[in-house]
Amino acid sequence: MMSDYTGDVTPGGPPAVRELPGLTVTKLSVGPMDNNAYLLRCRADGSQVLIDAANEADRLLDLIGPAGLTAVITTHRHGDHTGALTEVVRATGAESLAHADDATEIPVVTRTLADGDTVPVGDRTLEVIHIVGHTPGSITLAYRDPAGSAHLWTGDSLFPGGVGNTRGNKKNFASLIGDVESKLFGRFGDDTWFYPGHGKDSTLGAERPSLPEWHARGW
């Protein structure tokens, strides 16, 4: 049940499963960098989409199983998020989707995305939100649950405790925190749950009070 889901996973450990009314969300941590991969399954027709084929293709393919995969969405171009992409796409025949500004640095992309695009998961829909700063083409995927709160898959743009790494680049930090504040905190309510590219999940409500601190510290 939804109430049993914590989002706590460890490399090599079992997945965490969250049953939403229209989607099943399965979170798996893969090594060696404790990356999160997320399998979304439409509960109406069984269609599946994977967010970040990060590594350990065999484990991801076991998770996908015989139901197959319609698409892999890559949140950004960094290699720790794309290590299993080629193998998963080859094995499943899935589309490989990424933002146009990161696509040339990703091993295989069959279709590029832009801000405001949508990606179907069966009869459910993910909205693409372009968040510039961690990389030029980073994206967050948003699902507005008709029966409940919104859900965001944020890649490495937003974590519990702060925005993603901009390696001391002030311009990139200003862009990243500006986009996170306006496009995520500005559009979605406090009950919005977000699922990052590494580590634990959180809600926008839990993180919102810390926004001034993040601005002040500059990372």
C-alpha positions in Angstrom: 0.0 0.0 0.0 1.0 3.6 -0.4 1.5 4.1 3.3 4.1 1.4 3.4 6.4 3.1 0.9 9.4 4.9 2.3 11.6 5.2 -0.8 14.6 3.9 1.1 16.6 1.6 -1.1 20.3 0.4 -1.2 22.6 -0.8 -3.9 22.0 -4.5 -4.5 19.0 -4.5 -2.2 15.3 -5.1 -3.0 13.2 -2.4 -4.8 10.7 -0.2 -3.1 7.2 -0.3 -4.6 4.6 2.4 -4.4 1.0 1.7 -5.6 -0.7 4.9 -6.8 -4.3 4.7 -8.1 -3.1 4.8 -11.7 0.6 4.0 -11.6 2.9 1.6 -9.8 6.2 3.2 -9.0 9.2 0.8 -8.4 12.4 2.4 -7.2 15.7 0.4 -7.5 19.2 1.5 -6.4 22.1 0.4 -8.6 25.8 0.6 -8.0 28.5 1.7 -7.8 27.2 5.3 -7.2 23.8 4.5 -5.5 21.8 5.7 -8.5 18.1 5.4 -8.5 16.2 3.9 -11.4 12.4 4.2 -11.5 10.1 1.8 -13.3 6.6 3.3 -13.9 3.8 0.9 -14.8 0.3 1.9 -15.9 -2.2 0.0 -13.8 -4.8 0.0 -16.5 -2.9 -1.6 -19.4 0.5 -2.6 -18.0 2.6 -0.2 -20.1 6.0 0.5 -18.6 8.4 3.5 -18.8 11.9 3.5 -17.1 13.4 6.7 -15.8 17.3 6.5 -15.9 18.8 3.3 -17.0 21.7 4.1 -14.7 23.6 0.8 -14.4 23.3 -2.9 -13.8 21.3 -3.7 -17.0 20.6 -7.3 -15.9 18.9 -6.1 -12.7 16.9 -3.5 -14.6 15.8 -6.0 -17.2 14.7 -8.4 -14.5 12.7 -5.6 -13.0 11.1 -4.8 -16.4 10.3 -8.5 -17.0 8.1 -9.9 -19.8 5.8 -6.9 -19.9 8.4 -5.0 -21.9 9.2 -1.3 -22.0 7.8 1.5 -24.2 10.4 4.1 -23.3 13.5 5.0 -21.3 13.6 8.7 -20.2 17.1 9.9 -19.2 17.0 12.9 -16.8 20.4 14.2 -17.8 23.6 13.3 -19.6 26.0 12.3 -16.8 27.4 8.8 -17.3 26.3 7.4 -14.0 22.7 7.8 -15.2 23.2 6.2 -18.6 25.4 3.2 -18.0 22.8 0.6 -18.8 20.9 2.6 -21.4 22.3 1.0 -24.6 21.8 -2.5 -23.3 18.3 -1.9 -22.0 17.2 -0.2 -25.3 18.7 -3.0 -27.3 17.0 -5.7 -25.2 13.6 -4.1 -25.1 13.3 -2.1 -28.3 12.1 0.9 -26.2 12.3 4.5 -27.3 15.2 6.5 -25.7 14.1 10.0 -24.7 16.2 12.9 -23.4 16.2 16.7 -23.7 17.7 18.0 -26.8 20.3 20.0 -25.0 21.9 16.9 -23.4 21.1 14.4 -26.2 24.4 14.5 -28.0 26.2 13.4 -24.8 23.9 10.4 -24.2 24.8 7.0 -25.8 21.5 6.4 -27.6 18.6 8.8 -28.1 15.8 8.1 -30.5 13.7 11.2 -29.8 14.5 14.5 -28.1 12.3 16.3 -25.6 11.6 19.9 -24.8 10.0 21.8 -21.9 6.3 21.2 -21.8 6.4 17.9 -23.8 4.4 14.9 -22.5 5.3 11.3 -22.4 2.5 8.7 -22.0 2.7 5.8 -19.5 -0.3 3.9 -20.8 -3.3 6.1 -20.0 -1.2 8.3 -17.6 0.9 11.3 -18.6 4.3 12.6 -17.6 5.1 16.3 -18.2 8.7 17.3 -19.1 10.0 20.3 -17.1 13.4 21.7 -18.3 15.6 22.6 -15.3 18.9 24.2 -16.4 22.0 24.2 -14.2 23.2 20.8 -13.2 23.5 20.2 -17.0 22.1 22.2 -19.9 19.4 19.6 -20.7 18.4 18.3 -17.2 14.7 17.5 -16.9 12.2 16.7 -14.2 9.2 14.5 -15.0 5.9 15.5 -13.4 2.8 13.3 -12.8 -0.3 15.0 -11.6 -2.3 12.2 -9.9 -6.0 12.9 -10.5 -6.8 11.1 -7.2 -4.1 12.7 -5.1 -0.9 14.8 -4.9 1.6 15.4 -7.7 4.8 13.4 -8.1 8.2 14.6 -9.5 11.2 12.6 -10.7 13.9 15.2 -10.4 17.1 13.5 -11.5 20.1 15.4 -10.0 18.4 18.8 -10.0 16.7 18.5 -6.6 17.5 16.4 -3.5 16.4 16.5 0.1 18.6 19.2 1.5 19.4 21.2 -1.7 19.7 21.5 -5.4 22.2 19.5 -7.5 25.9 20.0 -7.8 27.0 23.0 -10.0 30.7 22.6 -9.1 31.1 26.1 -7.8 29.8 27.8 -11.0 27.7 30.7 -9.8 25.9 31.2 -13.1 24.8 27.5 -13.2 23.8 27.6 -9.5 21.7 30.8 -10.1 20.0 29.1 -13.1 19.4 25.8 -11.2 17.9 27.3 -8.1 15.9 29.7 -10.1 14.4 27.0 -12.2 13.8 24.7 -9.2 12.1 27.5 -7.3 9.9 28.8 -10.1 9.1 25.6 -12.0 8.9 23.1 -9.1 8.2 24.9 -5.8 6.3 27.7 -7.7 4.0 25.3 -9.5 3.4 22.4 -7.1 2.0 22.1 -3.6 3.6 21.1 -0.4 2.2 17.6 -0.6 4.1 16.9 -3.9 6.4 14.0 -3.5 9.7 14.0 -5.3 12.0 11.1 -6.3 15.7 12.1 -6.9 18.5 10.5 -8.9 20.3 9.4 -5.7 19.2 8.7 -2.2 16.0 9.3 -0.3 12.8 10.9 -1.5 11.2 13.9 0.1 8.3 16.3 -0.3 8.3 19.9 -1.5 6.7 20.9 1.8 9.6 19.4 3.8 12.2 21.3 1.7 10.4 24.6 1.1 11.4 26.3 4.4 15.1 25.8 3.5 15.0 27.6 0.1 16.4 30.9 1.6 19.3 28.9 3.2 20.1 27.3 -0.1 20.2 30.7 -1.8 22.4 32.1 0.9 25.0 29.3 0.9 25.2 29.2 -2.9 25.1 25.5 -3.4 
